Amino acid sequence: MLIKILLTIVFLAVTVLIGIKSRKQARSVDGFVLGGRNVGPWLTAFAFGTSYFSAVVFVGYAGQFGWKYGLSSAWIGIGNAVIGSLLAWVLLGKRTKLMTQHIGSRTMPDFFGTRYDNQGLRVVASVIAFVFLIPYTAGVYKGISTLFEMGFGIPYEYCVIIMAILTAVYVILGGYKATAMNDFVQGVIMLFGIITVIAAVLNSQGGLVAAVDKLAALPADSTPTVEGSGGYTSLFGPDPWNLLGVVVLTSLGTWGLPQMVGKFYSITDEKAIHRGTIISTIFAFVVAGGCYFLGGFGRLFGTPPMLPSGKLDFDSIVPSMLVTLPDILIALVVLLVLSASMSTLASLVLTSSSTMTLDLIYRDKKSEPGEVEEGSIDDLVAEKIERRKVVVMRVLIVFFIVISLMIALNPPTFIAQLMGISWGALAGAFLAPFMLGLYWRGVTTASVWACFVWGVGLTVINMLLGNPINPINCGAIAMVGGFVVVALTSLFTKKMPKEKVNQIFECYKK
């Protein structure tokens, strides 16, 4: 216990110290939200990866989908690396950096408002982002607290509250730069931790070959009478279609999430994007692939307890796999999940507060793309306004954390379902109009409104009807269907002025 406590205290002290050291760079809005648009490839790549993978993946997704699909759940990790990281950087990185800098966009709602010349889109997008990032944040809290309860014996409620306070401290102090620097430290811990934990868990089952043989001997749920069916060690597992839904949601979803796409706004230049692509992809292969591979062996550690609802407690599967490890390894696991979760939480609260402040409370009059407003306001007054915005963002960080904390203390469903609702609505509404807006001049303002209604509407209606479609599959349908909605609506609605669109796309000619 002493080792676990000491390691955790050192880790938390380092995160707060980084926040204190980054204070000077967080005085302006650009500094607080984007790190001055001058963040290098290593910090950006690790910030992308650690924001992507949290306790939601390690505890919630790895446990639930490892139980359902066995070793084939590793495909989710591979999809996350190839689609969620590699293709996201290749297709979105350079174009996002160039266009957002050209039009002076600081957030994703700001992008919608300026790119489609409609400030109503900006306001509605900011509300959607704020509302639907909350269940995701609650899922992250629940995941880390489950592990903390196992490792330290501290009640769940205390874990959640401590976690919230510490995250708030370093984000409020140092903004995005502090978050990115902490992400790098936390990312290193995640890489080392996941490799070590996999080795220890497999060793407890007699090694990799013995563990796979034991898993192959278990009957799949879909064929319970067939002994040794090997369903959990087959290439695509016992339920390949639902597995595909998870791959789509967790991989394609990153392309339309404000806290993920925002990383491309802040990177230094095109060379940094090339390096960041490689770093981020390798990170995803190790962390995501490792998490799901580990979860695939969950059935070897017994059946998880039943919830009062009569369902299996999937969120307890990974903790039950780790509880028998030596104390030093449990300490490493706690640090691993704490690192992953704090980095994701920091990204979520910073995105939410900046979106509400810049796109709802202070909506500056936008200059034409590529132009800078000069002489419109006294420098001293401008500086005061900048500082006021940063103060408001810091206050909203506390507000956002308190709301998500209240949900986390009374979680309505499993971690995986919380994330499905959040990602389904956000990426269902934002992914298609954002990505197509970077490439296609023909996207209309009406098609963006239609996609907002589609993504949020489908998710909310499904939830109100009691989830007749699994939230995971519903999220995947919302994302893919968004492209159809935008494309068809754009063909039959009024186009934006040609001069305006050409001016926006001018950034790709430079």
N, C-alpha and C positions, 0 to 999 in steps of 0.2 A: 504493500500500500504506500509506503514511504517513497519508493521509486516512482510509482505512478503519479503521486502528488507532486514530487519535485520536478519531473519532466513536464507535467502540465503547467506548473507555475512558471517555469523557464520559458516555455512556448508562449504563454499568454503575455508575459512581460516583454518578450521580443516584439510581439504584434503591437502592443501599446506604444513601445519605444519608437517603432517605425512611424506610427501615427504622429507622435510628437515631433519627430525629425522632419516630417513632411508638411508641417503647418504653413511654412512660408509660401509653399507652392499652391496652397489651397485658398488664397485670399481673393482671387478673381473667379468669375464664373467658369471661364475656360480652364483655369488651373484646377478648380474643384471638381468639375464634371469630366474633363477630357485630359487632364495632366498637361495642359498647354499644347495638345496635339503633337507631342514630341516624345512619345514613349517607344522605346526600342523593341526589336523583334522578340527577344527572350522574355521580357516582362509581359509583352502583349500576348505571346503564345501561351505562356503559363496562366495569364489572367483569363484567356479564353477557355483553356482546359479546366482550370479549377472552378470557374463559374459554371461550366458544363456539368461536371461530375461532383456530386455531394453525397451526403448521407442518403439522399433520395435514391441514388444508384446503388451505393454500397449496402445499405440495409433494406430499403424497400423493394427496389427493382431486382437486385441480385437474388434476394431471398424468394420473392414471389415467383419470378419467372424461371429461376433455377429449379424451383420445386415443380413447376408446371411443365417445363420443356427439357430439363436435364442439361446435358452438355451442349445441346444445340442452342441454348441461350447465349453461348459465346458469339453466335451470329449477330446478336444485338450490339455487342462490343465492337465487332468488326464493322458493322454498319455505321456505328457512331464515329469510328476512326475515318472510314473512307468517305461516307456521305456527310456526316455531321461536322467533320473537321477538314479533311483534304478538299472536298468539292466546295465547301462553304468558303474557304480561303481563296480557292482558285476562281470561283465564279463571282464572289461578292467582294473580296478584299480590296482589290485595286479600284474597281468602279465605285464602291462605297466611299473610299477615301477621297477620290477625286471629285465626285459629284457633291458630297456633303460639304467639303471644304469650299467648293466653287459657289454653292448657294448659301453658305453660311449657316448650315444646319448643325445643331448641337445634340439633338435627340431624334428618335424615330418619328414621333408625332410632328415635330418641326419639319422633318423631311416631307411628310405627307402634305402639310400645309403649304410649303413653298414649291415643291415639285409639281403639285396639282393646282396651285394657285387658288387655294380654298382654306381659309383659316378655320372654318367649321370642322373640316377634317382633322385639323391639328387639335382642337379642343376635345372632340369625341375620342380620338386615338389616345389622348392623355388619360381620359377617364377609364377607357378600356384597359390600358396598361396598369393603372393604379389598382383597379378592382381585381383584375385576374392575376396579378403577381402575388396577391395576398395568400391564396390557397397554396401556391408553390412554396412560399416562405414558411407557411405553417407545416408543410410536409418536411421541409429541411429541419425545422426545430424538432419535430417528432422523431426523426431518424437519429440525430445526434444524441438526443436525450435517452433514447432506448439503449444506446451503447454506453452512455455515461452511467446509467442506472446499473447496468451489468458490471462495469469495471470498477465502480467506486461505491456502489450501494447507496448512492444519493437518490432521494425521491425524484421522480420525473419532473415535478413542478419546479423544484429548485434548479434542476439542470437547465430547463428552458429559460428561466429568468436570468441566470448567470450568463448563459450564452448570449442572450439578447443585449444585456448591458455591455459586455465586453466588445461585441461587434459594433455597437453604437459608438463606443468611445473612440475606436481608431478610425472609423469612417468619418465621424464628425470632425475629428482633429485634422486628418490629412487628406480627405477626399479621394479622388481617383488614384493619385500617385501613391498614396499610402496603401490603398487597396491592391494596386498592381505589384508593389514591392512585397507586400505580405503574401500575395498569391504566388510569387516566385518561391519564397521560403516554404510555404505550405505545399506547393507542387513537388518540391524535392522530397519532402516527407512522404507525400502520397506515393511517389514512384518507388522509393525504398521500402515503404510499409507494405504495399500490396504484394510485392515480390516475396518479401519475408513471410508474410501471413499465409500465402498460398503454399509455400514450401512447408511451413509448420503444420498446416491443416492436412495436407496430403501425407505427411510423415506420420501423423496420428492414425492414419488409415492403412499404414503399411507401405506407403509409396504410391506413385501415380498409377502403375499397372494394377496393383491390388485394388486401389480405389475404383478404377474404371471397371474391373471385373465384378466388384460388389454391386456397382450401379447397374451394370448390364443384367445382373441376375434378378433385378426388381421388375415386377410386372408393371406395365404402363397403365395409368388410370383408365385409358380408353379400352384396354384389353385385360381386365383384371383377372381373368381366368387363365391367361396364358403365362405360365411361369417362364422366366428367362427370356422374355420377349425382346429385351434389349432396347426398348423404346426410348429410354433416357440416355442412351449412348449412340443412338442412330444419328445420321447426318443432319436431318431436319426435325428430329424429335417427334413426339406423338401428336402434335397439333400445329403443323406448319403454317396454316393460314392465319391463325391468331398470332403466331410468332412474327409473321410478316407485318402485321398491324403494329406490333411493338417496335419493330425495326424502323418503320416509316415514321411513327410518332417521335421516337427519341432521336432519330438521325436528321430527318428533314426539318423537324421543329426548330432547331437552332437557327435556321436561316431567317426565321420570322420573329425571333424574340428580341425585344429591345435591349436587354442586358447583354446579349451575345453580339449582335450586330454593332452595338456601340463601341466594341473594342477596335473595329476597323476605322472609326472616326479619329482615334487618338494616336495611331501608329505613325511613325516619323515619315517614311517614304516608301517608294515601290520596292527598293532593294530589301528593306526590312520586311515587307510583305512576303517576298520569296523565302527568306530565311524562316519567318514565322510559320509559314505553311508547313515546312518540313518538321520543325520543332513540335508544333501543335499536333500533327498527325501521329508522330511517334508517341507523344504523351498519351494520346487517346487510345492507341493500340495497347499500351502497357496497362493503363489505369482501367479503362472501360472493359477491355478484353479480359483483364485479370479479375475484375469484380464479377462478371457474369460467369466466367469459367469456375471461379470459386463457388458461386451460388449453385452451380449445376450439381455439386456434390451434397447439397443440403439434405437429401433424403437418407443419407447414410448416418445422420445424427438423430434419427427418431422423428416421430410425428410432432409437429408444433402443437401447443395448447389450443383449446377451443375458446372462442370469444362468447360472450353472453348471447350473441345473435345466432350462434350455432355454426359459424364459419371458422376456418382455421386462422390463427393469428400469424399471417405470413411475415409480419414485421419482426417476429421473434426468431425466425429461422437462422439468420446470420449470427445474431448474438449467441444462440445455442451452440453454434459451430465453434465459437471462439472461447466460450466460457472455461473450457478445460485447458486452455493454453497456459504456459508459464506466465507469471506476473509481468515479467519484462516485456513479453510479447503482447499481453493485454494492454499494457501502457502504450506500446507502439500502435496498436489498433485504435485506441482512444485518440491518440494524436493524429493518426491518419484520417479518421472520420471527422475529428474536430477541425483539422486543416481544410478538408474538402468542404465542410459545411460553412465555416466562417467565411471562406472566400466567396462561396455562392451567396450567402446572406448579405455580405458587404456589397456585392454587385447588384443584388435585387433592391436593397434599400436605397442605394445611390441612384439607380435608374428611376425608381418610383418618385423620389423626392425631387430630382432634377426635372423630370417630366411634368409634375404638378406645378413646380415653380415657374419654369420657363414657358410652358405651353398652356397653362391655365390662369395662373395668377399674374405673371408678368409676360405679356405677349408683345414683344417689341415690334414696331413697324419694320417690315423687311425691306432692305434695299434690293435693287435688281441683282440677279446672280452675277458674281464676279466683281461687284462694286462694293465699296465701303462707304458708309455714311460719314461725312466729315463736316465739322463745323456746326452740326445740328444741336450740340449740347456742350456745355462747359465741361472741361476735363474734371474739375473738382466734383461737380454734380454727378458726372458719369461714374466716378470712382465710388461715390456714396451709394449710388444705385446698385453697382456691382456688389458692394459689401452687403447691402440689404438683401439682395437675392441669395447670397451665400448663407446669410443668417436664416432666411426663410427655409432654404433647403435643409439646413441642420435641424430646424424645428420639425419639419415634415418627416425627417428620418426617424425622430423619436415617435411621432404620431403613427407612422407606418409600422414600426416595430411593435408598438403597443397593440394595434389592431390584430396583426398576425399572431402576436403572443396570446391574445384571448382565444383565437381559433385553435392554436396549438395546445392550449390547456384543455380544450374540449374537442378533440379532433373528430370530425364526422365520419371518417372512412379511412381506408388504408392509405399509406403514403403514395403508392403507385396511382391510386385513383385521384388523389389530390392533385398530383402532377398532371394526370391526363386531362382534368378539367381546365387547369391553368394553361397548359401548352396548347390544348385543342382550341380554346377561345382566342388566345393571343396569336398563335401562328396561323390559325384558320382565317383570322381577320387581316393580319399584316403581311404574311409571307408573299402571296401572289402579287399584290400591288407594289410591294417594296422591290422585289426582285425584277418583275417585269418593268417597273419604272426606271430601273437602271439600264435596261437594254432596249426597250420598245418605246418609240415615240408616240405610238398610237393609243396608249392607255388613256382612258378618259376619266374625268373626275367622277362621273356617275358610276363607273365600274368599281371605283374604290369604295364608294358608299355601299354599293351592292355587296362587296366582299366583306365589309364590316358587319353588315346585317347577317350575311351567311355564316361567318365564323362564330360570332357571338350567339346568334339565334339558334343555330344547330346545337351548340354546346349547352345552352341554358334550357332549351326545350327538352332535350334528352335528359338533363338533370331533373327537371320538374316532373317528368313522366316516370321517374324512378329508374333511369338508365336502362331502357330496353335494349339500347346498343351499349356494349361495354365502353366506358369512358375512354379507354385506350384506343379502341377501334374508331370510336366517334371522332376523336381528335385527329386520327390519321385521315379519315374521310373529309373532315373540315379543311385540312391542309391541301390535299390533292384537289378537292372540288373547288377550292378557291381559284385555281388557275383557269378552270372552265368558266367560272362565274365572271372573272375579269375579262377573259378573251371574248366571250359571247356578248357581254354588255358593251364592251368597247366597240364592237362592230356596228351596234345599232344606236349609239348615243352620240351626242355632240362632241366633236373633237376640240382639244385645246387650241388656242391661236398658234399658228405655225411659227411665227416669230418668237414667241415665248418659249416654245419647246426647243427650237434651234439654239436659243440663247443658253438654255439649261444644259444641252448636250455639247456645247462648245468646249466644255472641260476635257473631253476625250480627244480633242485635236491638238492639245498643247503638248 
